[in-house]
Amino acid sequence: MVKFMKNNNPNIKIRVNVRNPTMMTIADLILYRYNSKLREYTTPLIDHQYQNLFESIRDTGINQEIEVWINENGEVEVVSGHTRIKACSENGCLDIPVKIRTELEGLSADDPAVIKHWKDANINVSITPISVFYTIEKMAQDKGAVNEDGEILDKNYVKLLLKNTVCTLQMYKWIQKLKYGYDLKGVWVEPKDNFITDLEQGIKTTGVERMVAIQLEEHDFKHDPNAHGSPRDPEVEEMLMQLEIKWMRACKETLQEALALTHSRYKTTPLANADSQYISGTMHYIVSDFFKNEINNGNNEFTANAPNNSTPYDVYVYKNGHQVATIEVKTTKDTAFSSNKQKLGYHVLVSISKELNMWAAAVYLPPGSWSTVAGKGIHNLTIESIGENKQWMHEYCGILDKNDNKWRMIKLDINKNLVY
């Protein structure tokens, strides 16, 4: 005989595809107290899987009992099948087939046998690592193995709880660092709330390990004196504004000559089809050197040096023999600049078009100007960030302005738009 689950809509009939089922009223069941944490956060894949289950139960019925046990308080508590309960309830069902695990009778929710059975039932279920983290953290806190600040007090117990889950102990520790921050040689590494939000919302920007690496990179940057540059100096800025535009013309002419290089034995120009990375890199060295030379040719109190080695900055400016400014040179064939290590303070920024038109400016950038590209280990400086964050800027060629509430970069031919 075909059996159907009771439904609050008498016109809906959902089959019970289980032999001789034991039926219990859904409202009388106690959900496993830690399961809500495990299912708190989801992903599009998990949502899709649930929708498939919901439709399958609606169309063909339920094929497997949920599993329950009589806990220490005599209540019927669910140990396996929470998602099926949800799908049945949302289909209007009032009861559900159950299998009573008699071997668990009288045990509490945090008994190792109950925990093992519950974990085993979820081993093949799609669950996010952040959900496992929160679940295990709550279970460990209830046993005093983790304190309120997330610190692990009993590593072996936490490791036991994590066994056979999608979250390893290492993964747990990484998420712990992102959520709470951590001490590094007496200096506090700040938590990354935005990364925790990404994990909670199922936004896949990068792996958890890389998130922790970015957290450390940002900490190192914050505490690296070489990354912060020199403070603003009105005299330095006045000097930079007085530089003759000849140096920018010389940069363009030198790059043109380099790309047109040939040999008497051959008719080809091997660098004519150089990629943007090569052109930008070549321009970087040209700009650094000629910018330094133009400062030295200025017949003023300032001199400059461009070491072109492993020094933190590209150009160092001196007044009467004393260092007064550091300048980072960045070049690009795009409108955004990138760097493996973000810097602050004075920058010379040069963006080149395919036709070698340019936007070039000296800029002073405060903290927050560069943004980290998750998963790629690089930092970006966009025209929007330059426009909104710059504390001072002098343009040598081209225009950066805001039109209709949107920043735009206009690259100009330095030989036509500017005169000696």
C-alpha positions in Angstrom: 0.0 0.0 0.0 1.3 3.5 -0.9 1.8 5.7 2.1 1.7 9.5 1.9 3.0 12.0 4.5 0.3 14.1 6.2 0.1 17.6 4.6 -1.4 20.9 5.6 -2.8 21.0 2.1 -5.1 17.9 1.5 -4.6 18.2 -2.2 -0.8 17.6 -2.0 0.2 14.0 -1.7 3.9 13.2 -1.1 4.9 9.6 -1.1 6.8 7.7 1.6 9.2 5.4 -0.4 10.2 3.5 2.8 8.9 0.0 3.8 6.9 -0.1 7.0 7.9 3.4 8.1 7.8 4.8 11.6 6.2 8.2 11.2 6.7 11.1 13.7 5.2 14.6 13.7 7.8 17.1 12.5 6.8 19.6 15.2 7.7 17.1 17.9 11.3 16.7 16.8 14.2 18.6 18.3 16.8 19.6 15.7 20.4 18.9 16.6 21.6 21.9 18.4 24.8 22.4 16.4 23.3 21.7 13.0 22.0 25.3 12.5 25.6 26.6 12.6 26.6 24.0 10.0 23.9 25.2 7.6 24.1 28.9 8.5 26.1 29.9 5.4 25.5 28.6 1.9 26.7 28.9 -1.7 25.0 28.8 -5.1 26.0 25.2 -5.5 24.5 24.3 -2.1 21.3 26.2 -2.9 21.0 24.4 -6.2 21.4 21.0 -4.5 18.7 21.9 -2.0 16.3 23.0 -4.8 16.9 19.6 -6.5 16.1 17.8 -3.2 13.0 19.9 -2.6 11.6 19.2 -6.1 12.5 15.5 -5.9 10.6 15.1 -2.7 7.7 17.0 -4.1 7.6 15.0 -7.3 8.6 11.5 -6.3 8.5 11.4 -2.5 11.0 10.8 0.3 13.3 7.8 -0.2 15.1 7.6 3.2 14.2 8.0 6.8 15.7 10.7 8.9 17.6 9.4 12.0 16.8 10.4 15.6 17.7 9.4 19.1 16.1 9.8 22.5 18.4 12.3 24.3 19.2 12.6 28.0 16.0 14.7 28.5 13.8 12.1 26.9 13.3 14.3 23.8 13.4 13.0 20.2 16.4 14.8 18.7 17.5 14.6 15.1 21.0 13.3 14.3 20.7 13.0 10.5 18.3 14.4 7.9 17.9 18.1 8.7 17.8 19.1 5.1 15.1 16.5 4.3 13.1 17.9 7.2 13.4 21.4 5.8 12.4 20.2 2.3 9.4 18.2 3.6 8.3 21.1 5.8 8.5 23.6 2.9 6.4 21.1 0.9 3.7 21.3 3.6 4.4 17.9 5.2 3.4 17.5 8.8 5.1 14.2 9.6 8.1 12.3 8.3 9.5 8.7 8.4 12.2 8.2 11.1 14.7 5.6 12.2 15.4 5.6 15.9 19.1 5.1 16.8 18.7 3.0 20.0 22.4 2.8 20.6 22.4 6.6 21.3 19.6 6.5 23.8 20.1 8.7 26.8 23.2 10.5 25.4 23.6 14.3 25.2 24.3 16.2 22.0 28.0 16.6 22.8 28.6 13.0 23.5 31.4 11.7 21.2 29.2 8.9 19.9 26.4 11.4 18.9 29.0 13.8 17.4 30.6 11.0 15.4 27.2 9.8 14.0 26.2 13.3 13.1 29.5 14.0 11.4 29.4 10.8 9.5 25.9 11.6 8.2 27.2 14.9 6.8 30.5 13.7 5.4 29.3 13.8 1.8 27.2 16.9 2.1 28.3 20.2 0.5 29.2 22.5 3.4 31.4 25.6 3.4 34.6 25.7 5.5 33.4 28.8 7.4 30.2 26.9 8.4 32.4 24.0 9.8 34.6 26.6 11.5 31.7 28.2 13.4 30.2 24.8 14.2 33.3 23.3 15.6 34.2 26.5 17.4 30.8 26.5 19.2 31.1 22.8 20.1 34.6 23.4 21.4 33.6 26.5 23.4 30.8 24.5 25.1 33.5 22.1 26.2 35.9 24.8 27.3 38.4 23.8 24.5 38.1 27.3 22.9 37.7 30.5 24.8 35.4 33.5 23.9 38.2 35.2 21.9 38.6 32.1 19.7 41.8 31.0 21.3 42.3 27.2 21.2 42.9 25.8 24.7 42.7 22.1 23.8 44.1 21.5 20.4 43.6 17.7 20.5 39.8 18.1 21.2 39.4 20.6 18.4 41.4 18.3 16.1 39.1 15.4 17.0 36.0 17.5 16.2 37.5 18.5 12.8 38.2 14.9 11.8 36.4 13.8 8.6 35.2 17.4 7.9 36.0 19.7 5.0 37.9 21.9 7.4 41.3 20.7 8.5 43.0 22.0 11.6 45.3 24.2 9.4 42.2 25.6 7.7 40.6 26.2 11.1 43.6 28.2 12.2 43.7 30.2 9.1 40.1 31.3 9.5 40.7 31.9 13.2 43.5 34.4 12.2 41.2 36.1 9.7 38.3 36.4 12.2 40.2 37.4 15.4 43.6 38.6 14.3 46.7 37.3 16.0 49.9 38.3 17.8 53.1 38.4 15.7 56.3 39.0 17.8 54.5 41.3 20.1 52.6 43.2 17.4 48.9 42.6 16.7 47.9 41.6 13.2 44.4 43.0 12.6 41.5 40.7 11.6 40.1 40.8 8.1 36.4 41.3 8.4 35.9 41.7 4.7 37.4 38.3 4.0 35.3 36.7 6.7 32.2 38.3 5.0 33.4 36.9 1.6 33.6 33.4 3.2 30.2 33.7 4.8 28.6 34.9 1.6 30.3 32.2 -0.5 32.2 34.8 -2.6 35.1 33.0 -4.1 37.8 35.7 -4.5 40.8 33.5 -3.5 41.7 30.6 -1.2 41.8 30.9 2.6 45.5 30.4 2.7 46.0 33.3 0.3 43.7 35.5 2.4 45.9 34.9 5.4 49.0 35.8 3.2 47.3 39.1 2.2 46.5 39.8 5.8 50.2 39.4 6.7 51.3 41.5 3.7 49.0 44.4 4.8 50.4 44.1 8.3 54.0 44.2 7.1 53.1 47.2 4.9 51.6 49.0 7.8 54.7 48.5 9.9 57.3 48.9 7.2 58.9 52.4 7.4 60.3 52.0 3.9 56.7 51.7 2.5 55.4 55.0 3.8 57.6 57.3 1.9 58.6 60.8 3.0 56.2 63.4 4.3 54.9 66.2 2.1 57.4 69.1 1.6 56.2 72.3 -0.1 59.7 73.1 -1.3 60.0 69.7 -3.0 56.6 70.1 -4.6 57.5 73.6 -5.9 60.7 72.2 -7.4 58.8 69.4 -9.1 56.4 71.9 -10.6 59.3 73.9 -12.0 60.9 71.0 -13.9 61.0 71.7 -17.6 58.9 69.5 -19.8 62.0 68.5 -21.8 62.5 65.5 -19.7 59.2 64.0 -20.7 59.8 64.7 -24.4 63.2 63.0 -24.0 61.5 59.9 -22.4 59.2 59.6 -25.4 61.9 60.1 -28.0 64.2 57.5 -26.3 61.4 54.9 -26.1 60.6 55.5 -29.8 64.3 55.1 -30.7 64.5 51.9 -28.6 61.4 50.4 -30.3 62.8 51.3 -33.7 66.2 49.8 -33.2 67.5 47.7 -36.1 70.8 46.4 -37.4 72.5 47.0 -40.8 72.5 43.2 -41.5 68.7 42.9 -41.1 65.7 45.0 -42.2 63.5 44.1 -39.3 62.8 46.1 -36.1 62.7 43.3 -33.4 61.2 45.5 -30.7 58.4 47.0 -32.9 56.0 44.3 -31.6 57.2 44.3 -28.0 54.4 43.6 -25.6 53.0 46.1 -23.1 54.9 44.7 -20.2 58.2 45.2 -22.0 57.3 48.7 -23.1 56.1 49.7 -19.7 59.2 48.2 -18.0 61.5 50.0 -20.4 59.7 53.3 -19.9 60.1 52.8 -16.1 63.9 52.9 -16.4 63.9 55.8 -18.9 61.6 57.9 -16.7 63.5 57.1 -13.5 66.8 58.2 -15.1 65.7 61.2 -17.0 63.5 62.5 -14.1 66.6 62.3 -11.8 68.7 64.1 -14.4 66.2 66.9 -14.9 66.2 67.5 -11.1 70.0 67.6 -11.2 70.0 70.0 -14.2 67.6 72.4 -12.4 70.3 74.7 -11.1 68.7 74.7 -7.7 69.5 73.4 -4.2 68.1 69.9 -5.0 69.9 66.9 -6.4 68.6 63.4 -7.1 69.8 59.8 -7.4 68.2 56.8 -9.1 70.1 53.8 -7.8 68.2 51.2 -10.0 69.0 48.4 -7.5 67.2 46.9 -4.6 66.6 50.1 -2.8 62.9 50.6 -1.6 62.3 53.7 -3.9 63.3 54.6 -7.4 64.4 58.2 -6.9 65.9 59.9 -3.9 65.8 63.7 -3.6 68.4 65.6 -1.6 68.6 69.2 -0.5 72.1 70.5 0.5 73.2 66.9 0.8 70.3 65.8 3.1 67.6 63.4 1.9 64.2 65.2 1.8 62.0 63.0 -0.4 61.6 59.5 -1.9 59.8 59.0 -5.1 58.3 55.8 -6.5 58.1 55.6 -10.4 55.2 53.6 -11.9 54.5 53.2 -15.6 51.7 51.4 -17.4 50.2 51.0 -20.8 46.8 50.8 -19.1 45.0 53.3 -17.0 45.7 51.3 -13.7 49.1 50.9 -12.2 50.2 47.7 -10.4 52.9 46.7 -8.0 54.0 43.7 -6.0 54.5 46.0 -3.0 52.4 49.1 -2.5 54.1 52.4 -1.5 52.9 55.7 -0.2 54.1 59.3 -0.6 55.5 60.9 -3.8 55.0 59.0 -7.1 55.8 59.8 -10.7 53.1 58.1 -12.7 53.3 57.6 -16.4 50.6 56.0 -18.6 51.4 55.4 -22.3 49.1 54.7 -25.2 49.8 52.5 -28.2 50.7 55.7 -30.1 52.9 56.7 -27.2 50.6 59.5 -26.1 51.0 60.0 -22.4 49.5 61.0 -19.1 52.3 61.8 -16.7 52.2 63.4 -13.2 53.9 63.8 -9.9 51.5 62.8 -7.2 51.4 62.4 -3.4 49.4 59.4 -2.3 48.2 58.8 1.3 47.4 55.4 2.9 44.4 53.6 1.3 45.3 54.6 -2.2 46.4 51.2 -3.4 44.0 48.2 -3.3 45.0 44.5 -2.9 44.0 42.2 -5.7 42.9 39.0 -3.9 44.4 35.8 -5.1 47.1 37.5 -7.3 49.5 38.9 -4.8 49.6 42.3 -6.4 48.2 45.8 -5.6 46.4 48.1 -8.0 46.2 51.9 -8.2 43.3 53.0 -10.3 42.5 56.4 -11.8 39.6 56.7 -9.4 41.8 56.1 -6.5 44.4 58.6 -7.7 41.7 61.2 -8.3 39.9 60.7 -5.0 43.0 60.2 -2.7 45.7 62.4 -4.1 46.9 65.0 -1.6 48.9 66.9 -4.2 49.4 66.5 -8.0 51.2 68.2 -10.8 50.6 67.0 -14.3 53.4 67.1 -16.9 51.3 65.7 -19.8 47.7 64.7 -20.3 44.7 65.3 -18.0 43.1 63.4 -15.2 39.7 64.8 -14.4 36.1 64.0 -13.3 33.3 64.1 -15.9 29.7 63.2 -15.1 30.9 61.9 -11.7 33.4 59.5 -13.4 37.2 59.8 -13.5 38.9 59.8 -16.9 42.5 59.8 -18.0 43.3 61.7 -21.2 46.6 60.9 -22.8 48.1 63.6 -25.0 50.9 63.8 -27.6 53.5 65.7 -25.7 55.0 67.1 -28.9 51.8 68.7 -30.1 50.0 69.7 -26.9 52.9 71.2 -25.0 55.6 73.6 -26.2 59.1 74.3 -24.9 
